[in-house]
Amino acid sequence: MKTKVILTADVIIENEDGSIVLVKRKNKPYKKEWSLPGGKMDDDETIEQTAVREVREETGLEIYLKKIIGVYSQPDRDPRGRYVSVAFLAKITGGKLEAGSDAADIITTHDFSERKLAFDHNQILQDYTTSLTSQV
């Protein structure tokens, strides 16, 4: 049996003060839990365009993608099925921070390591933190 794979983007938005943006999910799965902004790729866009669009829709921010943090493909990472995510690091270039379409709330925080986040977003943030300390 062939499994349909859904490609998604997740984005760590880094503020100048070192805080990051988290959104409280409005919909299932993980309704009312915190996560990184992101979502499914549309048929007519690249994964980079997906990341920029999803951030704009969920946070009101315009961003510049700095680099890829990693690719996350654990078979059980999403209860809806087989989802593979490309996680990006981004900087804010404009817009106004406000909860958008899929977000019930939005925060900026330095205290992301202690939060239980939806999906595998704790792993993505751990990889991000490791990448910061391994830079020369």
ABEGO torsion letter per residue (X at the ends): XBBBBBBBBBBBBBBAAGBBBBBBBABOBGBGBBBBBEEBBBAABBAAAAAAAAAAAAAGBBBBBABBAEBBABAAABAAEBBBBBBBBBBBAEEBBBBBAABABBBBBABAAABBBBEAAAAAAAAAAAAAAABX
